Amino acid sequence: MSMPTPDPRAAVYVISVAAELTGLHPQTLRTYERMGLITPGRTGGGGRRYSLHDIELLRQIAELTSSGIGIEGVRRILDLENRVAALAARNEELLGELQATREALRTALAGRPVAANGGKLPAVRRPDPDMSMVVWRRSR
């Protein structure tokens, strides 16, 4: 029987454990928090709690700074990575909507004859999966 994997965003690590896991000094973690690079969870008494996601982010920050990138550069890199992730998620959402629209169009056109010359129904070209779908309508 395997143990369930905890949510990577669950804030469970105290600052000393987070510092040990990342190889950073606890004061560095506090500094990164003041700079807005990381936002650990808080207990009812105000103690910091870091998640596995926070630990990975701290490791990434440490790697970037050790390679010579300044804090503002790190901030910009993290911001751009967040934007890329958000755009990728939105792209997946839009691809799902496009697929649903294509399926609705196929359903609407199923069983209905499409006239070859000047028909009133739209002419649909089956798109390559990597291409956009084109729907042409004749003007009246």
C-alpha positions as CSV (number, residue, x, y, z in Angstrom):
1,M,0.0,0.0,0.0
2,S,1.5,3.3,-1.0
3,M,1.2,6.6,0.9
4,P,-0.7,9.4,-0.9
5,T,1.4,12.1,-2.4
6,P,0.9,15.4,-0.6
7,D,-0.3,18.4,-2.6
8,P,2.9,20.2,-3.9
9,R,1.3,23.5,-2.8
10,A,0.6,22.4,0.8
11,A,2.6,24.6,3.1
12,V,4.2,22.1,5.5
13,Y,7.9,22.8,5.9
14,V,9.2,25.2,8.6
15,I,11.8,27.7,7.7
16,S,14.7,25.6,9.1
17,V,13.7,22.6,7.0
18,A,13.2,24.7,3.9
19,A,16.6,26.3,4.4
20,E,18.2,22.9,4.7
21,L,16.4,21.5,1.7
22,T,17.4,24.4,-0.5
23,G,20.9,25.0,0.9
24,L,20.0,28.6,1.7
25,H,20.3,30.4,5.0
26,P,17.0,31.1,6.7
27,Q,17.7,34.8,6.6
28,T,18.0,34.5,2.8
29,L,14.6,33.0,2.7
30,R,13.2,35.9,4.7
31,T,15.0,38.3,2.4
32,Y,13.5,36.7,-0.7
33,E,10.1,36.9,0.9
34,R,10.5,40.7,1.6
35,M,11.6,41.1,-2.0
36,G,8.4,39.4,-3.2
37,L,10.2,36.5,-4.9
38,I,8.4,33.9,-2.7
39,T,5.3,34.0,-0.5
40,P,5.3,31.1,2.1
41,G,2.1,30.1,3.9
42,R,1.6,31.3,7.5
43,T,0.4,29.5,10.6
44,G,-2.2,31.0,12.9
45,G,0.7,32.3,15.0
46,G,2.5,33.8,12.0
47,G,5.2,31.2,11.5
48,R,6.3,30.6,7.9
49,R,5.4,27.3,6.2
50,Y,6.9,26.4,2.9
51,S,5.4,24.0,0.3
52,L,7.2,21.7,-2.1
53,H,6.5,24.2,-4.8
54,D,8.1,26.9,-2.7
55,I,11.2,24.7,-2.2
56,E,11.5,24.1,-5.9
57,L,11.2,27.9,-6.5
58,L,13.8,28.6,-3.9
59,R,16.2,26.1,-5.6
60,Q,15.6,27.8,-8.9
61,I,16.3,31.2,-7.5
62,A,19.5,29.8,-5.9
63,E,20.6,28.3,-9.2
64,L,20.0,31.5,-11.1
65,T,21.8,33.7,-8.6
66,S,24.7,31.3,-8.3
67,S,25.1,31.6,-12.1
68,G,25.5,35.3,-11.8
69,I,22.1,36.6,-12.5
70,G,21.0,39.5,-10.3
71,I,17.8,39.6,-8.2
72,E,16.0,41.8,-10.7
73,G,17.0,39.4,-13.5
74,V,15.7,36.5,-11.4
75,R,12.5,38.4,-10.8
76,R,12.1,39.0,-14.6
77,I,12.9,35.4,-15.4
78,L,10.3,34.1,-12.9
79,D,7.7,36.5,-14.2
80,L,8.3,35.4,-17.8
81,E,8.1,31.7,-16.8
82,N,4.8,32.4,-15.1
83,R,3.5,34.2,-18.2
84,V,4.6,31.3,-20.4
85,A,2.8,28.8,-18.2
86,A,-0.4,30.9,-18.2
87,L,-0.3,31.3,-22.0
88,A,0.2,27.5,-22.4
89,A,-2.8,26.8,-20.2
90,R,-4.9,29.3,-22.1
91,N,-3.7,27.8,-25.4
92,E,-4.9,24.3,-24.2
93,E,-8.2,25.8,-23.2
94,L,-8.6,27.4,-26.6
95,L,-7.7,24.2,-28.4
96,G,-10.4,22.4,-26.5
97,E,-12.9,25.1,-27.5
98,L,-11.8,24.9,-31.1
99,Q,-12.2,21.1,-31.1
100,A,-15.7,21.4,-29.7
101,T,-16.6,24.0,-32.3
102,R,-15.3,21.7,-35.1
103,E,-17.3,18.8,-33.7
104,A,-20.4,21.0,-33.5
105,L,-19.9,22.1,-37.1
106,R,-19.4,18.5,-38.3
107,T,-22.6,17.5,-36.5
108,A,-24.5,20.4,-38.0
109,L,-23.4,19.5,-41.5
110,A,-23.8,15.7,-41.1
111,G,-26.2,14.2,-43.6
112,R,-26.8,17.5,-45.4
113,P,-25.7,17.7,-49.0
114,V,-23.2,20.4,-49.8
115,A,-23.7,21.8,-53.3
116,A,-20.5,21.9,-55.4
117,N,-21.1,25.2,-57.1
118,G,-22.6,28.1,-55.2
119,G,-24.3,26.1,-52.4
120,K,-25.7,28.1,-49.5
121,L,-24.0,25.9,-46.9
122,P,-20.4,26.6,-45.9
123,A,-17.7,24.6,-47.6
124,V,-15.5,23.0,-45.0
125,R,-12.0,21.8,-45.7
126,R,-10.8,19.1,-43.3
127,P,-7.8,20.8,-41.6
128,D,-4.4,19.3,-40.9
129,P,-4.2,19.0,-37.1
130,D,-1.4,21.6,-37.2
131,M,-3.3,24.0,-39.4
132,S,-6.3,26.3,-38.8
133,M,-9.8,25.4,-40.1
134,V,-11.2,27.6,-42.8
135,V,-14.9,28.1,-43.4
136,W,-16.0,30.0,-46.5
137,R,-19.4,31.4,-47.1
138,R,-20.6,32.9,-50.3
139,S,-21.9,36.4,-50.0
140,R,-25.5,36.9,-51.1
